[in-house]
Amino acid sequence: MSVNDKMDESENEMETDSGGETCSEAQDGSVKIYLPGQALNNDEELVCDESTYVLYHQAQTGAPCLSFDVIQDDLGENRAEKFPLTAYIVAGSQAERSHVNNLIVIKLSNMNKVKATEEDESDSDTDDEDENPELECALIHHHGCVNRVRVTAINNHPFAASWSEMGKVYIWDLSHPLQAVNVPHVMASYVRNNEAPKPVFTFTGHQSEGFAVDWSPTKPGVLATGDCKKNIHLWKPLEGGTWHVDQRAYTGHTASVEDLQWSPNEPYVLASCSVDKSIRRVWDMRAAPQKACMITTEDAHELDINVISWNHKEPFILSGGDDGIIKIWDLRQFKLSLTFRKKVP
């Protein structure tokens, strides 16, 4: 929700990131902290309190985006306090007309922290113009809406996998678009000469569109994709910048595969979730597709499961579903979970 947007009576919840607070402001000017699940009066309006954030910037991409991912860079780890900050991301558009969609490679730079007080502003030695954030974008034409995009690095080159609503999965080399957002004269040539890259690989073997895609964090270039017809396909990189996709689908779910997550430390282990309300904790990708599913929790949620996330440091998987519930699964005792339910007044 945009700052100062009026909330309809049917909407009773707003989420904030990074611990930011949201205030409810009445017409008489009084301000109070908004609590999720708390109904608003007709004369109240949600207003974002930007001072609660360390860093807060907004950018618009034109068409809505269903998915984005952060591109790994070489600017160093643990740089959260080294302002101004720079970040690289890739997003995929959902335009009204399918033939005008794009992957958008974005560089966000000169991002300074929020000035919480007048004292902070007086201590600044730089002009306001020097503190303005900067944005550079390089567009890549994409056939169809981008259902989901995920990024990896292969031999220090950035690659993206994108799911199209047209039922195809594309692989893209992002090296040239990243160079364009970093170097002005390269960007000028990129736009003038229409130098946006074409897909380096396209897979048309899925029988429908899909949303599930994940790169292996332990085996560079290995990819898994899942579609709305319950099938999962395994990709393996070959020499020469191409891939072999196993035409034998990994089947076990009875409805659309909504998300996939590779194990962060076991190179052949994959987890999946589905509209069939199950989480399949262990797919052993060394086994034959019809025998690969090793551990399953049926009815893990009351409704469709849309997303899972595998913790890269602790043995936990997070799942979220249409039932408004978030669950944390302990992989040491997978059938046990901690449950967080959305409060509905």
C-alpha positions in Angstrom: 0.0 0.0 0.0 1.3 3.5 -0.9 1.9 6.1 1.7 -1.3 7.9 2.7 -3.5 5.5 0.7 -7.0 5.2 2.3 -7.8 1.7 3.4 -11.1 0.2 2.5 -13.3 -1.2 5.3 -12.8 -4.7 4.0 -9.0 -4.4 4.4 -7.9 -4.8 8.0 -4.2 -5.6 7.8 -1.0 -4.1 6.5 2.5 -5.6 6.7 5.7 -3.7 7.1 9.3 -4.7 6.5 12.4 -4.2 8.6 10.4 -3.6 11.8 8.9 -0.4 10.4 5.8 0.9 12.2 2.6 2.0 10.5 0.5 4.7 12.1 -3.2 5.4 11.8 -4.0 9.0 11.5 -7.5 10.3 12.1 -9.0 13.5 10.7 -8.5 15.3 14.0 -4.7 14.8 13.5 -4.3 12.3 16.3 -1.8 9.5 15.6 -1.6 6.0 17.0 0.4 2.9 16.1 -1.5 0.5 13.9 -1.7 -3.2 15.0 -2.4 -5.9 12.4 -6.0 -7.2 12.7 -7.2 -3.9 14.1 -10.2 -2.4 12.2 -9.9 1.2 11.1 -12.6 3.8 11.5 -14.0 5.6 8.5 -12.1 8.8 9.4 -8.7 7.0 9.9 -6.0 6.6 7.3 -2.8 4.5 7.3 0.4 6.5 7.1 3.8 5.0 6.9 6.3 6.4 9.5 9.5 6.4 7.4 11.6 7.4 10.4 11.3 3.8 11.8 13.4 2.5 8.9 17.2 2.7 8.7 16.9 2.7 4.9 13.7 3.5 2.9 13.4 4.2 -0.8 10.7 3.7 -3.4 10.9 3.0 -7.1 8.3 2.2 -9.8 8.8 -0.1 -12.7 5.8 0.9 -14.8 4.0 -2.4 -15.2 3.4 -4.5 -12.0 6.0 -7.1 -11.2 5.1 -10.6 -9.9 8.7 -11.5 -9.0 12.2 -10.2 -8.5 15.5 -11.5 -7.2 18.7 -9.9 -5.9 21.8 -10.2 -8.1 25.0 -11.1 -6.3 27.7 -8.4 -6.5 31.3 -8.0 -5.4 30.8 -5.0 -3.2 31.4 -7.0 0.0 29.4 -8.7 2.7 28.0 -7.0 5.9 27.9 -3.6 4.4 24.6 -2.5 5.9 26.2 0.4 7.7 28.4 1.6 4.9 26.3 4.3 3.4 25.4 5.1 0.6 24.4 1.6 -0.4 24.2 0.0 -3.9 22.0 -3.0 -4.9 21.4 -4.9 -8.1 18.1 -6.7 -8.8 16.2 -8.2 -11.7 12.4 -8.0 -11.9 9.9 -9.4 -14.3 6.9 -7.5 -15.5 3.2 -8.4 -15.7 2.0 -6.0 -18.5 -1.6 -5.9 -19.8 -0.4 -7.0 -23.2 1.9 -10.1 -23.2 4.2 -8.9 -26.0 5.4 -5.8 -24.1 6.8 -7.6 -21.0 10.4 -7.3 -19.9 13.0 -8.5 -17.5 14.3 -5.4 -15.8 17.9 -5.3 -14.7 18.1 -2.5 -12.1 20.9 -0.8 -10.3 19.9 1.2 -7.2 22.8 3.4 -5.9 23.5 6.3 -3.7 20.9 5.1 -1.2 21.4 6.9 2.1 19.8 6.1 5.4 16.6 7.8 6.6 17.2 11.1 8.4 15.2 10.6 11.5 15.7 14.0 13.2 16.4 17.6 12.4 19.8 17.1 14.1 20.7 14.4 11.6 19.9 16.8 8.8 22.0 19.5 10.3 25.0 17.2 10.7 25.0 16.3 7.0 27.9 17.9 5.1 26.5 17.1 1.7 24.0 18.8 -0.5 20.5 17.4 -0.9 21.2 16.8 -4.6 24.2 14.7 -3.8 22.1 12.5 -1.5 19.4 11.7 -4.0 19.2 8.0 -4.9 20.0 6.9 -8.4 18.4 4.3 -10.6 19.5 2.7 -13.8 17.5 0.1 -15.8 18.3 -2.1 -18.7 15.3 -3.8 -20.3 15.2 -7.3 -21.8 12.2 -8.2 -23.9 10.4 -11.2 -22.5 7.7 -13.2 -24.3 4.8 -13.3 -21.9 4.3 -12.2 -18.3 7.2 -13.2 -16.0 5.6 -15.5 -13.5 8.9 -15.8 -11.5 12.6 -15.0 -12.0 15.5 -16.4 -10.1 19.2 -15.5 -10.3 22.5 -17.5 -9.9 26.2 -17.2 -10.8 27.9 -19.7 -13.0 31.7 -19.2 -13.4 31.3 -15.7 -12.0 28.7 -14.8 -14.7 25.2 -13.8 -13.7 22.3 -15.9 -15.1 18.6 -15.7 -14.6 15.9 -18.3 -15.1 12.4 -17.0 -15.9 9.0 -18.7 -16.0 6.7 -17.3 -18.7 3.0 -17.4 -18.7 3.4 -18.9 -22.2 4.6 -22.2 -20.6 8.3 -21.7 -21.4 11.3 -21.4 -19.1 14.1 -19.1 -20.3 17.7 -18.8 -19.3 19.4 -15.4 -19.7 23.0 -14.2 -19.4 22.8 -10.9 -17.5 26.4 -9.8 -18.1 25.7 -7.2 -20.7 22.7 -5.6 -19.1 24.7 -5.3 -15.8 27.5 -3.7 -17.7 25.0 -1.3 -19.2 23.6 -0.1 -15.8 27.2 0.5 -14.6 28.7 2.3 -17.5 26.9 5.3 -19.2 28.3 4.9 -22.7 27.5 1.2 -22.7 23.9 2.0 -21.7 23.7 4.5 -24.5 24.8 1.9 -27.0 22.6 -0.7 -25.4 19.5 1.4 -25.9 20.4 2.9 -29.3 21.4 -0.4 -30.9 18.8 -2.5 -29.1 21.5 -4.8 -27.6 19.2 -6.6 -25.1 20.3 -10.2 -25.0 18.2 -13.1 -26.3 17.7 -16.2 -24.2 20.7 -18.5 -24.1 18.4 -21.5 -23.6 14.6 -22.2 -23.8 12.7 -25.2 -22.5 9.3 -25.9 -23.9 8.8 -29.4 -22.4 6.4 -28.3 -19.6 2.8 -28.9 -20.5 1.6 -25.7 -18.9 2.8 -22.5 -17.3 4.3 -22.6 -13.9 5.8 -20.6 -11.0 8.2 -22.9 -9.3 11.9 -22.5 -10.1 15.1 -22.7 -8.0 18.8 -22.8 -8.7 21.0 -25.2 -6.7 23.2 -23.4 -4.2 25.7 -26.3 -4.1 26.0 -27.4 -7.8 26.3 -24.3 -10.1 23.9 -24.4 -13.1 21.7 -27.1 -11.7 18.0 -26.0 -11.8 14.6 -27.4 -11.0 11.3 -26.2 -12.4 7.7 -27.1 -11.5 4.5 -26.4 -13.4 0.8 -26.1 -12.9 0.3 -29.7 -14.1 2.1 -31.1 -11.0 5.4 -31.9 -12.9 8.9 -31.1 -11.8 11.9 -31.2 -14.3 15.6 -31.4 -13.4 18.1 -29.3 -15.4 21.8 -30.0 -15.7 24.3 -27.7 -17.3 26.4 -28.9 -20.3 29.6 -27.5 -21.8 29.0 -24.7 -24.3 26.5 -22.8 -22.2 23.5 -25.1 -22.7 21.4 -27.4 -20.5 20.1 -30.9 -20.5 16.5 -31.1 -19.1 15.3 -34.6 -18.1 12.1 -35.2 -20.1 11.0 -37.6 -17.4 9.0 -35.6 -14.9 9.3 -36.0 -11.2 5.7 -36.6 -10.2 4.3 -37.0 -6.7 2.1 -34.0 -6.2 -1.5 -34.2 -7.4 -1.9 -30.5 -8.2 0.1 -27.5 -9.2 3.7 -27.3 -7.9 3.9 -23.7 -6.4 7.5 -23.5 -5.1 10.8 -25.4 -5.0 13.8 -25.1 -2.7 17.1 -26.9 -3.0 18.8 -28.0 0.2 21.6 -25.5 1.1 24.0 -28.3 1.9 22.8 -31.6 0.4 23.4 -31.3 -3.4 20.8 -33.9 -4.4 17.9 -33.0 -2.1 15.0 -30.8 -3.1 11.8 -29.7 -1.3 8.5 -28.7 -2.9 5.0 -27.5 -2.0 1.8 -27.6 -3.9 -1.9 -26.7 -4.3 -2.5 -30.2 -3.0 -1.6 -28.9 0.5 1.4 -31.1 0.9 5.1 -30.5 1.4 7.4 -33.0 -0.1 10.5 -32.6 2.1 12.9 -34.9 0.3 13.2 -35.5 -3.4 16.4 -37.4 -3.9 17.3 -36.3 -7.4 19.7 -39.2 -7.8 16.8 -41.7 -7.9 14.5 -42.4 -10.8 11.7 -39.8 -11.1 9.0 -42.2 -10.0 10.9 -43.2 -6.9 12.6 -39.9 -6.0 10.0 -38.6 -3.4 11.2 -39.9 0.0 9.4 -37.9 2.7 6.0 -36.2 2.4 3.7 -34.3 4.8 0.2 -34.4 3.6 -2.3 -31.7 4.6 0.6 -29.5 5.8 -1.8 -26.6 5.4 -5.6 -26.3 5.3 -5.5 -24.7 1.8 -3.0 -24.3 -1.1 0.6 -23.9 -0.1 2.1 -21.1 -2.1 5.7 -20.7 -0.9 8.5 -22.4 1.0 11.9 -21.1 2.1 14.8 -23.3 3.3 16.9 -21.7 6.0 20.5 -21.7 4.9 21.9 -21.8 8.4 19.5 -23.8 10.6 17.5 -27.0 9.8 14.1 -25.3 9.2 11.7 -24.8 6.3 9.2 -22.0 6.3 5.9 -22.5 4.5 3.0 -20.1 3.8 -0.5 -20.9 2.4 -3.8 -19.5 1.3 -5.1 -20.4 4.8 -3.3 -17.3 6.1 -0.9 -19.4 8.1 2.9 -19.4 8.3 4.5 -22.6 9.5 8.1 -23.4 10.6 9.1 -27.0 10.1 11.9 -28.6 12.0 13.7 -30.9 9.5 15.0 -33.1 12.4 11.3 -33.8 13.2 9.6 -32.9 10.0 6.0 -33.7 11.0 6.2 -31.2 13.8 5.7 -27.5 13.1 5.3 -24.1 14.7 2.2 -22.3 13.4 1.5 -18.6 13.1 -2.0 -17.8 12.1 -3.2 -14.4 10.7 -5.5 -12.8 13.2 -8.9 -11.9 11.7 -11.2 -9.7 13.7 
